[in-house]
């Protein structure tokens, strides 16, 4: 909701170009979610890229520092997201669908969480990130 509203307001009311509106929208989304999703992406990339065994990967993923793989994944993700949202906003045939697409995609992404939690086991059974008993 925040991303789509921010994009729509910045592109229509402020008449900013789609790439700038997409960057502001992405920044607003990151701020509102406290970069939770971006942190998870960078942790996963660091763990998968830097670990050879499952234990090493999990240790790296729980480390609070940002590594090379996490930095690369985060930069590529943000550049790609901003570019794609801007491209949706520049589509003159549809009048710019970026705001609506952001709203629908965020809602659909949230619907995947219950499925994943139900069908996949937790990674660790003990420790600070273990499921509550």
PAVOVO-916440 format. One record per residue (C-alpha): x, y, z; residue in three letters. Coordinates in steps of 0.2 Angstrom, whole numbers, padded with zeros to 4 digits, always signed. Example, Ala and Ser with C-alpha at 12.3 -4.5 7.8 and 13.67 -1.06 7.14 Angstrom:
BEGIN
+0062-0022+0039Ala/+0068-0005+0036Ser/
***
This chain:
BEGIN
+0000+0000+0000Unk/+0014+0012+0005Unk/+0024+0009-0011Unk/+0009+0010-0023Unk/+0002+0026-0015Unk/+0020+0034-0014Unk/+0022+0030-0033Unk/+0005+0036-0038Unk/+0007+0052-0028Unk/+0025+0056-0034Unk/+0021+0052-0052Unk/+0004+0061-0054Unk/+0004+0075-0041Unk/+0022+0080-0041Unk/+0024+0075-0060Unk/+0041+0067-0057Unk/+0048+0055-0070Unk/+0045+0037-0068Unk/+0062+0032-0063Unk/+0062+0045-0049Unk/+0045+0040-0043Unk/+0050+0022-0043Unk/+0066+0026-0033Unk/+0056+0036-0020Unk/+0043+0022-0019Unk/+0056+0009-0016Unk/+0064+0020-0003Unk/+0047+0023+0006Unk/+0044+0004+0006Unk/+0061+0000+0013Unk/+0058+0013+0027Unk/+0041+0007+0031Unk/+0046-0011+0032Unk/+0063-0007+0041Unk/+0072-0015+0027Unk/+0066-0032+0034Unk/+0065-0040+0016Unk/+0081-0033+0010Unk/+0090-0039+0026Unk/+0084-0056+0023Unk/+0089-0056+0005Unk/+0106-0050+0009Unk/+0108-0063+0023Unk/+0103-0077+0011Unk/+0115-0072-0002Unk/+0129-0071+0010Unk/+0125-0088+0017Unk/+0123-0097+0000Unk/+0138-0088-0008Unk/+0150-0089+0007Unk/+0146-0106+0015Unk/+0151-0123+0009Unk/+0141-0133+0022Unk/+0124-0131+0029Unk/+0131-0126+0046Unk/+0142-0113+0038Unk/+0128-0106+0028Unk/+0117-0104+0044Unk/+0131-0096+0054Unk/+0134-0084+0040Unk/+0116-0080+0039Unk/+0114-0076+0057Unk/+0130-0064+0057Unk/+0124-0046+0058Unk/+0138-0040+0046Unk/+0135-0037+0027Unk/+0146-0047+0016Unk/+0151-0046-0002Unk/+0137-0058-0009Unk/+0124-0049+0001Unk/+0130-0032-0005Unk/+0130-0038-0023Unk/+0112-0046-0021Unk/+0105-0030-0013Unk/+0112-0018-0026Unk/+0106-0029-0041Unk/+0089-0031-0032Unk/+0086-0013-0030Unk/+0092-0008-0047Unk/+0081-0021-0055Unk/+0066-0016-0045Unk/+0067+0002-0048Unk/+0070-0001-0067Unk/+0055-0013-0068Unk/+0043-0001-0058Unk/+0049+0014-0069Unk/+0046+0004-0085Unk/+0028+0000-0079Unk/+0026+0018-0076Unk/+0032+0023-0093Unk/+0020+0012-0102Unk/+0009+0024-0112Unk/-0003+0011-0118Unk/-0010+0007-0101Unk/-0008+0024-0093Unk/+0006+0018-0081Unk/+0001+0003-0071Unk/+0015+0004-0058Unk/+0005+0009-0043Unk/-0008-0005-0046Unk/+0005-0018-0050Unk/+0014-0014-0034Unk/-0002-0015-0024Unk/-0006-0032-0032Unk/+0011-0039-0031Unk/+0014-0035-0013Unk/-0003-0043-0008Unk/+0001-0059-0018Unk/+0018-0060-0010Unk/+0010-0059+0007Unk/-0001-0074+0003Unk/+0013-0085+0000Unk/+0019-0084+0018Unk/+0006-0096+0026Unk/+0009-0109+0013Unk/+0028-0109+0016Unk/+0026-0109+0035Unk/+0014-0124+0033Unk/+0023-0135+0021Unk/+0042-0131+0025Unk/+0051-0135+0041Unk/+0061-0122+0051Unk/+0079-0122+0047Unk/+0085-0123+0065Unk/+0076-0133+0079Unk/+0086-0124+0093Unk/+0094-0107+0095Unk/+0087-0089+0094Unk/+0078-0092+0078Unk/+0070-0109+0083Unk/+0051-0110+0082Unk/+0042-0107+0099Unk/+0038-0122+0109Unk/
***
